Amino acid sequence: MSPEALSPEALRDPLPGAPPGTDAADVLIVGAGPAGSATALALRAAGVPRVVLVDRAAHGSPERAALRVGESATPNVGPLLARLGLPDDLGRLGHRPYHGNLSLWSGDGETADDFLRRGSGHGWHLDRARFDRWLREAAVERGARLLAPATLAGIERRPEGGWTIGLRDAAGRRSATARVVVDAGGRRAPLATALGARRRRLDRLIALAVDVSFDVAVGAGPAGEPAGRGFRGRSFVEAVEIGWWYAAVLPGGRAIVTLMTDDDIARAAGLAGADAFRSAWAATVRLRDLVPPPEDALGAGAAPAVFSAASQHVDRAVGAGWIAVGDALIGFDPLTSSGIAGALDDALAAADTILRWFSGDGAAARAAAIGYARRAEDTLRRYLTERTRHYTAGSRWPDAPFWSRRAAR
């Protein structure tokens, strides 16, 4: 499962037989979100000289600025950032402390889960576009090369070792060579699937999200919440018959409100439309008080943004000369708040695996690949157990399609 062993001398030399003008990399990473940027940071910190990030969105593009789901970073993100050599106080970058969760989930009334009571410190409510940009720019500042906008157009193994990668950018097609390639391309897992891995989708969950202006003084806060009114400093989750709602206050006087449901349920109810979405929001028990739905539908009648949030994984985490990280490896249900922490942890583990491949020790390289695959299997197993536990606890509507699909078997 490991690539050819590479000596330190080989790392400093151009790839053998690479055509003149071809981008040559020791490691080429497809995707420059948190998982890809963190992998680049870890590799550069370890001294890998030629790390290339391929990002399909240009810096500052509308796609890059689009609303992102997954705005909460749990307390374990701080130590992971520190391991990457980055500051763990994200407040200095404009992000808000995240102290815990409020939920109306099991029918036993509203409950609070405070991180400080667990002794785990606090996490962060993120401006995701700013956070992603910060990680990407940190990787570039530390020596990674960014190719953007560019997408994967093809990949083939080179007879002499490594890969030839076809890329498509604004000027047309270009090629690159790399000894190792990393799939950080998100839930589509473009690289892993091109190399024969299969995506296994476990449900049909989607997120319908809006970003609205929000005054933290709006809403009546329950007793015992952190300083500030409303639900500042916490995420809020409310279970409903068709799924569940998520809300959090974001930097810049904004709040994100998201309905999680299955794609067929959303289609049948027309929830991708502004009016139907607002009506469902207005029918909630508690959310409508914490973040009142705008009276004029959604501002200018805008419909919610729709994202896939399905639980999924690839059936192979690693192969000879390639490795998957982040959502390309395992796409988590947002209910677990595992996405960002999981992406950073994958990046550190993948970088360690790649360094062992480069060590020149064939036995260590093989063991590293096997270890990474087992780590992915263990992570998936723990995640599925946690997912079932969460949904079973919240099932006040056991016969409703959304909940019956997730019931413990």
Helices and strands as residue ranges (DSSP letters): H 8-12, E 23-30, H 34-45, E 51-54, H 62-65, E 72-73, H 77-83, G 90-93, E 96-98, E 100-104, E 111-114, G 116-118, E 123-125, H 128-141, E 145-147, E 150-157, E 163-169, E 172-183, G 186-188, H 190-194, E 199-201, E 205-213, E 234-240, E 243-250, E 254-262, H 263-269, H 274-282, H 287-290, E 305-308, E 312-314, E 318-319, E 322-324, G 326-328, E 330-331, G 334-336, H 339-357, H 362-393, H 401-404
